[in-house]
Amino acid sequence: MLQDIRFDRHDPMMALVLDTLGGSPGSREPTRLSEGLYLSKHWSVNKLTNTKLNIFPVFDGIDLDSYGVCDSPEQLMELCGDFLKNSRRQFFVAFVRLAKAAQSPTGGWRWRKWGPYVGKQNPQTQYLYDEPVIEEVYTYHIYEIIN
């Protein structure tokens, strides 16, 4: 099932690092989209909780990796939301939005480093900045909460 999580780890050094990665002070805290779904400005959401997590869960009965790239949180939930909501196991999902407009013309975010793309668009280039049609994507990471 999708489960909300407490972001309760308060390490001052990690806070400084995550604020820097997120682009501004206080940006380390993810925004709750809905139960068990969070939008973050960085990829280190697991560093914000004292909850024990399996960061690479394996899913039985569904062809899905624990991390990857999707078109939107809604699109990922269309793909696997029923499984995540109805499972006896507990999960939460962290997303990071990547906008083409925010990318550098040299370097920047590229597809091959972030897991499988499960979206419906058609990536044409190595870097998001160079895509002729795609304006934004989201990385996702599904965490299993261990009790």
N, C-alpha and C positions, 0 to 999 in steps of 0.2 A: 504494500500500500504506500501511497505517497504520504509523507510525514513532514511536518514542519520541524525545524531544528533550531536549537539555541546557539547563537553565536556568542560564546561566553569566554573565550580565551582572550586575555588582556596582556599580551606581551608587548611592552613599549617599543622594542626594537622591530618586531614584526609589524607593528602598527605603522611605524615610520616607513618601512619598506613597502607595505601594501598601499599606503597613501601615495607614495611616489609612483608606484605602478599604476594606480588608479587615476592619477593626474591631479589630485587635490586632497587637502586635509579632510578626513572624515569619509573618503570615498571607499574605504575598505569594507564597510558594511553593505552587504547585498540588499537589494530591494526585493521584497516578497511580491511575486506576481500572483500566486494563488497557492493553495495548500501544497507544500513540498516543492515548489518551483521558485527559483530565485534568479534575479538578474544582477550580475556582478560587473565591476569594471576591471577585474583581474582574474587570473586563473588559479588563485591560491585560497579558495573558499575553505578548503579542508583545514587550513592553518588557523581558522577563526573559531574553532569549536573544540571542546574537550570531549565531545562524544566520540566513542570508538567507531571508526568507519572502515569498511572494506572499499578501497578506492578503485579496485578493478574487479567488480562482481561479474560473475558469469550468469547468463540468463538461459534457462531451460525453456524450450518451446517457442522461442522467438529469435529471429535472426537480427541481433542487435549488439553492437559493441558498447562498452561502458562510456566511451567518449567518441566524439566526432563533430561533424559540421552539419547544420540543418538550415533551412530557410527562415525559420521562426520558431519560437517556443510552441506556438499552436500547431505548426506542421509536425514537430516531433511528437506532440501529444496525439495527433491523428494517427501517427505511425505506431506508437507503443503505449499510449496513455491507458488503454484498457488493461494491458498487462501490468503496468506499474501501479495502477489504482486497485486492482483485484488480487494482487499477489499477497501471500501470507507474510512475505518478507517486507521490510520497511526500507524505503528509498527516499532520497531527495535529489533534485536535479539543479545544477548551477549552469547558467547560460552567460556568455559574454558576447555582446553585440559588436560586430565589425562593420563599419560603414566605409564604403569605397571613398567617399569624400574626405575621410580623415586619414587616408593612407598616404604615405610618402611616395613620390614618383621613383625613388631609388630604394629598392629593398621593400620593406613592409611585410604585411601578412601574406603568406602563401599557403596554398591548399594542402600540399603533401605532408605537412608536419603535424596535422591536427586530427588525424583519424579519418575514417571513411566519411564521405559526403553522402547523406541520406536524403537530401533535398530533391526538388523537382526541376531546378534550373539546370543549365548546361554550361558548366565552367569551360572556358576556352583557353585560358592562359595560366601561367604559374602563379602570378600575383593578382590579388584582388584589385589593386590599383589599375591594372591593365584590362580588366574585364570590360567588354563592349556593352553588356546589357545588365549584368548583376550589380546592384547598388548596395546590398548588404546581406550578410549571413550571420549566423550565430554559432559559436562553438558550444557544445554541451558536454557535461560530465555527470554521469549518474553515479551517485554514491549510495552504498548500502549501509544502513545504520545497524550496528551490531549491539545487541543487548546482552 
